[in-house]
């Protein structure tokens, strides 16, 4: 069973009393990991109680978050954040807080690539290996600037060889003519 929701079909998952989830569109049982994949792939879905038809989607999502937090994937919801969220329940600002969180996360996701690039440049600048590589590259560039290039070195070596050859020829001709070799 699928329900049309804002122009796209919503997959219906039924939760049975044995706590198993059944995907009605694929006619098979699914795990929480499968539901997590639906979330990661931005596929719309809804979890309904098999007997009452009650919407259990939030409960399943909270269960996935709880498992992620317990598995040590890094915590998004620290104890302090959770305590602050609990304080908003029943408060007159609860509705506003919910909207604020939704809008904040949407804005963060919208600018995620820019934020990631900025973080990488900040981390890269503070990384000692990156800094040492930059210094090494600068030192190498300076060294190359002050040392002759390979072609200039080859030209120097060739002209030195030519000078020695000319000197040898001159020395040989002077000896043949009976002239003493200059010192």
Backbone bond lengths (Angstrom), bond angles and torsions (degrees), N, CA, C in turn:
res aa  C-N    CA-C-N  psi(-1)  N-CA   C-N-CA  omega(-1)  CA-C   N-CA-C  phi
1 X - - - 1.451 - - 1.523 108.86 -
2 X 1.315 116.38 133.13 1.456 121.55 175.44 1.510 109.19 -130.02
3 X 1.310 115.27 147.46 1.460 121.98 179.76 1.518 107.69 -116.70
4 X 1.329 116.78 136.78 1.464 120.55 175.68 1.520 108.51 -74.34
5 X 1.337 115.82 130.20 1.455 121.08 -178.11 1.521 108.56 -140.72
6 X 1.317 116.94 110.02 1.465 123.03 178.23 1.529 111.74 52.28
7 X 1.293 117.23 48.46 1.456 121.27 174.45 1.515 114.31 86.00
8 X 1.314 119.23 -8.50 1.457 120.17 178.23 1.522 109.44 -127.62
9 X 1.313 116.27 156.65 1.464 118.94 -179.23 1.525 109.13 -84.25
10 X 1.308 114.36 142.48 1.455 122.02 -179.36 1.522 108.36 -103.27
11 X 1.316 116.36 126.64 1.463 119.82 176.76 1.512 108.65 -73.21
12 X 1.306 115.16 136.77 1.464 121.08 179.34 1.524 108.41 -104.52
13 X 1.326 113.88 125.35 1.456 121.11 174.36 1.522 107.05 -111.97
14 X 1.300 116.98 131.81 1.463 121.21 178.96 1.528 108.22 -103.65
15 X 1.337 114.75 133.74 1.456 119.88 177.02 1.523 108.36 -103.36
16 X 1.323 114.88 124.14 1.460 121.00 -178.68 1.527 110.44 -97.01
17 X 1.306 115.66 166.49 1.466 121.00 -176.38 1.529 112.32 -61.29
18 X 1.326 116.96 -25.10 1.463 120.01 177.60 1.543 111.42 -80.65
19 X 1.330 115.76 10.36 1.472 125.26 178.05 1.528 113.35 70.42
20 X 1.310 117.21 12.17 1.465 119.65 176.89 1.515 109.53 -87.60
21 X 1.337 114.29 147.51 1.465 121.61 179.22 1.523 108.85 -105.63
22 X 1.325 115.83 133.33 1.458 121.62 -178.49 1.520 109.04 -118.80
23 X 1.341 116.67 122.31 1.460 123.01 178.18 1.526 107.76 -84.95
24 X 1.334 115.96 109.41 1.466 120.20 -175.71 1.526 112.47 -70.92
25 X 1.333 118.22 -25.38 1.471 119.65 -178.91 1.524 111.45 -77.90
26 X 1.327 117.32 -28.41 1.468 121.07 -179.62 1.530 112.06 -106.06
27 X 1.315 116.90 -5.67 1.474 122.60 -179.85 1.528 112.13 54.91
28 X 1.333 114.74 51.67 1.464 119.00 177.27 1.523 109.97 -154.80
29 X 1.325 114.30 159.99 1.459 119.31 175.86 1.528 109.41 -78.27
30 X 1.331 115.57 147.58 1.464 121.21 179.66 1.528 108.96 -129.08
31 X 1.303 115.13 160.27 1.464 121.76 179.14 1.534 109.11 -105.03
32 X 1.311 115.68 173.03 1.467 119.77 175.19 1.530 110.35 -62.69
33 X 1.311 116.58 -32.49 1.470 120.36 177.27 1.531 110.09 -63.49
34 X 1.323 117.32 -38.82 1.466 121.12 176.44 1.527 110.83 -64.57
35 X 1.321 116.18 -40.20 1.469 120.43 178.68 1.528 109.39 -65.95
36 X 1.324 116.69 -39.50 1.466 120.80 176.51 1.534 110.37 -59.13
37 X 1.320 116.68 -40.92 1.475 120.77 177.61 1.529 111.04 -62.40
38 X 1.332 117.28 -37.70 1.464 120.05 176.17 1.530 110.02 -60.04
39 X 1.326 115.60 -42.86 1.472 120.57 179.10 1.524 109.88 -63.48
40 X 1.331 116.77 -48.66 1.466 121.19 -178.29 1.527 112.19 -61.87
41 X 1.341 115.95 -31.53 1.469 120.81 178.98 1.519 112.84 -90.07
42 X 1.323 116.44 6.60 1.473 123.20 179.50 1.527 112.64 56.78
43 X 1.318 116.58 34.86 1.464 121.22 177.61 1.530 108.45 -88.70
44 X 1.325 117.04 124.98 1.477 118.96 179.40 1.524 111.10 -69.88
45 X 1.333 115.38 137.26 1.458 120.77 178.63 1.524 108.82 -151.46
46 X 1.307 114.03 165.41 1.453 120.91 177.57 1.524 107.21 -143.99
47 X 1.328 116.19 137.01 1.456 121.44 178.43 1.520 107.68 -106.27
48 X 1.324 115.51 123.04 1.463 121.39 -178.96 1.513 110.12 -118.99
49 X 1.340 116.19 143.78 1.451 121.51 174.00 1.529 107.76 -66.79
50 X 1.316 117.17 133.12 1.464 120.84 -174.50 1.529 112.71 -65.56
51 X 1.327 118.72 -30.12 1.473 120.58 -178.12 1.520 112.18 -92.31
52 X 1.330 116.64 -51.17 1.470 119.93 -173.01 1.528 113.61 -89.78
53 X 1.338 117.19 -20.29 1.460 120.19 -176.34 1.529 112.88 79.49
54 X 1.337 116.76 4.25 1.468 121.66 -179.88 1.526 110.10 -62.61
55 X 1.329 116.49 140.76 1.464 121.87 178.66 1.527 109.38 -74.85
56 X 1.320 116.74 118.39 1.463 123.13 -179.07 1.532 112.07 -112.38
57 X 1.322 117.08 13.62 1.457 121.33 -174.94 1.527 111.45 -56.77
58 X 1.335 117.35 -48.31 1.470 120.86 -179.36 1.529 111.20 -58.74
59 X 1.333 116.77 -42.20 1.464 120.51 -179.77 1.525 111.10 -60.28
60 X 1.317 116.07 -43.55 1.470 120.86 -179.70 1.537 109.84 -66.77
61 X 1.331 116.99 -42.59 1.466 120.14 178.44 1.526 110.97 -62.29
62 X 1.340 116.68 -41.54 1.472 120.72 177.49 1.528 110.52 -63.67
63 X 1.312 116.34 -36.70 1.459 120.40 178.45 1.533 110.61 -65.59
64 X 1.326 117.06 -40.76 1.472 121.19 177.59 1.524 109.87 -63.76
65 X 1.332 116.89 -44.41 1.465 120.48 178.40 1.526 109.97 -61.76
66 X 1.314 117.00 -44.07 1.458 121.21 179.88 1.529 110.90 -59.44
67 X 1.327 117.08 -43.41 1.465 120.48 178.21 1.522 111.70 -65.22
68 X 1.334 117.13 -40.27 1.466 120.85 178.66 1.520 110.65 -62.71
69 X 1.307 116.31 -43.36 1.464 121.23 179.40 1.529 110.41 -64.57
70 X 1.331 117.29 -39.46 1.462 121.66 -178.31 1.526 112.44 -72.14
71 X 1.340 117.36 -28.94 1.466 121.22 -177.73 1.518 112.44 -76.52
72 X 1.316 117.66 -3.97 1.461 120.48 176.73 1.512 114.04 77.48
73 X 1.311 118.12 30.46 1.468 121.74 177.30 1.522 111.00 -79.93
74 X 1.305 117.07 17.34 1.456 120.73 -173.80 1.518 107.68 88.26
75 X 1.286 115.62 134.98 1.459 118.56 -175.71 1.516 111.28 -92.19
76 X 1.303 114.87 132.63 1.460 121.36 170.48 1.521 109.47 -92.76
77 X 1.310 113.88 -33.86 1.460 119.96 -176.29 1.522 109.20 -107.55
78 X 1.304 115.99 87.62 1.463 120.88 178.95 1.525 109.19 -68.63
79 X 1.311 116.06 168.00 1.461 120.43 177.91 1.530 110.77 -57.53
80 X 1.320 115.81 -41.67 1.469 119.75 -179.46 1.533 110.99 -63.40
81 X 1.323 117.66 -43.73 1.465 120.79 179.25 1.523 110.26 -63.33
82 X 1.323 116.77 -45.14 1.467 120.43 179.73 1.525 111.28 -61.47
83 X 1.341 117.34 -42.05 1.465 120.68 178.75 1.523 110.78 -62.92
84 X 1.342 115.71 -41.11 1.466 118.61 179.47 1.525 111.11 -66.72
85 X 1.317 117.45 -38.39 1.464 120.46 177.55 1.523 110.87 -64.16
86 X 1.325 116.54 -42.49 1.468 120.46 179.63 1.528 110.50 -59.91
87 X 1.323 116.67 -37.31 1.463 120.47 -179.71 1.532 112.29 -64.13
88 X 1.328 117.61 -23.98 1.464 120.81 -179.53 1.534 112.82 -78.62
89 X 1.339 117.52 -21.02 1.465 119.34 179.88 1.527 109.38 -65.14
90 X 1.324 114.67 127.71 1.463 120.47 -179.74 1.515 113.33 84.83
91 X 1.322 117.71 -9.25 1.466 122.03 178.77 1.527 109.07 -81.19
92 X 1.319 116.26 153.13 1.471 119.92 179.48 1.533 111.58 -64.36
93 X 1.320 117.51 -17.92 1.463 121.89 -178.92 1.535 112.59 -92.50
94 X 1.321 117.72 2.28 1.462 121.16 -176.40 1.527 112.14 -55.68
95 X 1.311 117.58 -47.31 1.466 121.19 -179.68 1.518 112.13 -62.64
96 X 1.314 115.81 -40.87 1.471 119.62 179.25 1.524 110.90 -67.47
97 X 1.328 116.65 -38.30 1.465 120.47 -179.94 1.521 109.75 -63.98
98 X 1.314 117.08 -41.41 1.457 121.27 178.83 1.533 110.40 -60.03
99 X 1.329 116.62 -47.22 1.468 121.01 178.47 1.522 110.78 -63.85
100 X 1.323 116.67 -41.42 1.467 120.97 179.93 1.527 110.58 -60.82
101 X 1.328 116.92 -45.53 1.465 120.13 179.60 1.527 111.39 -63.01
102 X 1.328 116.69 -44.28 1.465 120.33 178.83 1.519 111.00 -60.24
103 X 1.336 117.09 -47.00 1.462 121.22 -178.43 1.527 111.29 -67.81
104 X 1.312 117.40 -37.64 1.463 121.03 179.03 1.521 111.21 -64.45
105 X 1.322 116.27 -44.49 1.467 120.05 179.73 1.527 109.91 -67.33
106 X 1.333 117.57 -40.01 1.471 120.55 177.99 1.527 110.38 -61.81
107 X 1.329 117.21 -43.00 1.468 120.90 178.88 1.525 110.61 -65.45
108 X 1.314 116.61 -41.37 1.462 120.88 178.11 1.521 110.48 -60.76
109 X 1.336 116.99 -46.67 1.463 120.98 179.62 1.526 111.46 -63.22
110 X 1.322 116.01 -37.33 1.465 120.82 -179.76 1.527 111.12 -64.28
111 X 1.318 116.91 -34.05 1.467 121.87 -176.89 1.530 112.17 -107.65
112 X 1.314 116.56 16.12 1.462 122.07 -174.47 1.527 112.74 -57.17
113 X 1.316 118.86 -44.78 1.462 120.92 -178.39 1.523 111.14 -63.93
114 X 1.328 116.72 -43.34 1.465 120.73 178.29 1.526 110.39 -62.51
115 X 1.309 117.01 -44.38 1.469 121.63 179.32 1.525 109.94 -62.86
116 X 1.338 117.05 -43.26 1.463 121.01 179.48 1.523 110.89 -61.60
117 X 1.347 117.42 -43.75 1.463 120.91 178.62 1.526 111.40 -61.96
118 X 1.332 116.90 -42.99 1.463 120.82 179.16 1.524 110.96 -64.00
119 X 1.324 116.61 -41.04 1.464 120.14 178.98 1.530 110.39 -64.89
120 X 1.326 117.36 -41.16 1.459 120.74 179.79 1.522 110.89 -63.08
121 X 1.331 117.02 -41.53 1.464 119.04 -179.92 1.523 110.46 -68.54
122 X 1.333 117.40 -35.86 1.468 120.08 177.62 1.527 110.41 -67.91
123 X 1.309 116.43 -43.84 1.460 120.55 -180.00 1.522 109.71 -67.04
124 X 1.323 116.61 -42.47 1.459 120.75 179.41 1.519 112.36 -61.31
125 X 1.329 116.75 -39.24 1.459 120.66 -179.84 1.519 110.96 -67.94
126 X 1.314 118.14 -32.03 1.458 121.56 -177.51 1.527 112.61 -90.25
127 X 1.318 117.68 -8.84 1.457 121.65 -178.28 1.528 109.90 -74.74
128 X 1.328 118.51 121.36 1.466 120.82 -178.70 1.526 113.15 -59.44
129 X 1.325 117.98 -36.76 1.468 119.63 179.23 1.518 111.30 -66.07
130 X 1.329 117.01 -40.03 1.457 120.75 177.88 1.527 109.90 -62.75
131 X 1.320 115.63 -43.81 1.469 119.85 179.87 1.526 110.58 -63.49
132 X 1.336 117.81 -42.69 1.469 120.51 179.76 1.524 110.95 -65.59
133 X 1.333 117.36 -37.67 1.463 120.43 177.29 1.521 110.91 -63.92
134 X 1.318 117.09 -41.61 1.464 120.47 177.96 1.523 110.87 -62.37
135 X 1.337 116.98 -44.14 1.474 120.88 179.53 1.521 110.05 -63.61
136 X 1.336 116.58 -43.30 1.467 120.15 178.37 1.525 110.90 -61.36
137 X 1.325 117.58 -42.68 1.469 121.07 177.77 1.524 110.98 -62.44
138 X 1.327 117.11 -42.01 1.469 120.76 178.61 1.525 110.72 -64.61
139 X 1.329 116.58 -43.01 1.468 120.20 179.16 1.522 111.09 -63.09
140 X 1.318 116.67 -41.82 1.463 120.92 178.72 1.526 110.77 -63.05
141 X 1.316 116.60 -42.56 1.467 120.72 178.53 1.527 110.48 -62.55
142 X 1.329 116.80 -42.03 1.477 120.17 179.00 1.522 110.09 -64.83
143 X 1.330 117.23 -43.53 1.448 121.47 -179.16 1.522 110.45 -61.31
144 X 1.337 116.50 -42.70 1.465 120.62 178.79 1.521 111.14 -65.35
145 X 1.324 116.25 -33.53 1.454 120.03 -178.44 1.535 110.70 -66.86
146 X 1.331 117.20 -35.66 1.461 121.01 -176.78 1.516 113.87 -95.06
147 X 1.314 118.72 -10.31 1.455 120.33 178.17 1.521 108.55 -103.74
148 X 1.348 115.75 148.63 1.474 117.52 179.50 1.520 110.11 -66.76
149 X 1.309 114.98 148.87 1.459 119.03 177.98 1.511 109.02 -74.22
150 X 1.277 117.06 169.24 1.461 121.87 -178.06 1.520 110.82 -61.19
151 X 1.328 117.74 -38.19 1.467 119.23 -179.03 1.521 110.75 -70.42
152 X 1.333 117.64 -37.72 1.457 120.11 177.43 1.518 110.27 -66.85
153 X 1.309 117.82 -38.05 1.459 122.08 178.14 1.524 109.61 -65.01
154 X 1.335 116.00 -40.50 1.466 119.90 179.46 1.530 110.59 -65.75
155 X 1.352 116.37 -41.30 1.472 119.80 177.86 1.524 110.52 -62.64
156 X 1.308 117.56 -42.55 1.463 121.76 179.08 1.517 110.25 -61.85
157 X 1.328 116.44 -43.72 1.461 120.63 179.82 1.522 110.38 -65.32
158 X 1.331 117.65 -39.24 1.470 121.50 -179.84 1.522 110.85 -66.78
159 X 1.318 117.60 -43.00 1.470 119.63 -179.31 1.526 110.49 -68.87
160 X 1.319 117.68 -32.23 1.467 120.55 176.65 1.517 109.34 -67.43
161 X 1.313 118.38 -39.90 1.464 122.40 178.78 1.516 110.10 -65.82
162 X 1.358 117.04 -42.10 1.457 120.77 178.33 1.525 110.71 -61.74
163 X 1.314 117.90 -40.76 1.470 121.86 -179.80 1.509 110.46 -63.40
164 X 1.317 117.25 -40.94 1.459 121.46 179.92 1.516 109.23 -66.78
165 X 1.324 119.64 -40.30 1.459 123.41 -179.72 1.517 110.36 -63.53
166 X 1.345 116.17 -44.83 1.460 120.07 179.57 1.526 109.82 -63.55
167 X 1.315 115.82 -40.42 1.464 119.95 179.38 1.511 110.04 -64.85
168 X 1.341 117.78 -40.38 1.461 120.96 179.26 1.513 110.61 -63.85
169 X 1.330 116.88 -42.52 1.466 120.23 179.83 1.519 109.58 -64.34
170 X 1.318 116.88 -41.95 1.458 120.98 179.82 1.513 109.77 -64.37
171 X 1.338 116.77 -41.50 1.456 120.61 180.00 1.519 110.57 -64.24
172 X 1.292 117.71 -40.24 1.464 121.55 -179.00 1.511 111.48 -66.80
173 X 1.317 118.78 -39.60 1.452 121.41 -178.77 1.516 110.84 -71.76
174 X 1.342 117.48 -32.55 1.455 119.42 179.53 1.493 110.66 -69.77
175 X 1.331 117.42 -35.90 1.458 119.92 -179.49 1.516 109.96 -69.89
176 X 1.365 116.66 -35.52 1.451 119.24 -178.87 1.522 110.42 -68.48
177 X 1.308 116.42 -32.20 1.450 119.21 -178.71 1.514 110.68 -81.67
178 X 1.321 117.17 -0.64 1.437 120.81 178.09 1.502 113.28 84.37
179 X 1.292 116.90 9.03 1.451 120.20 178.53 1.527 108.91 -86.43
180 X 1.303 116.82 145.49 1.451 118.21 178.05 1.519 110.85 -70.26
181 X 1.259 114.53 149.55 1.436 122.84 -178.95 1.518 108.37 -74.39
182 X 1.386 117.52 128.52 1.467 117.97 179.44 1.526 111.28 -69.16
183 X 1.348 114.71 144.98 1.446 117.23 -179.22 1.491 111.73 -102.53
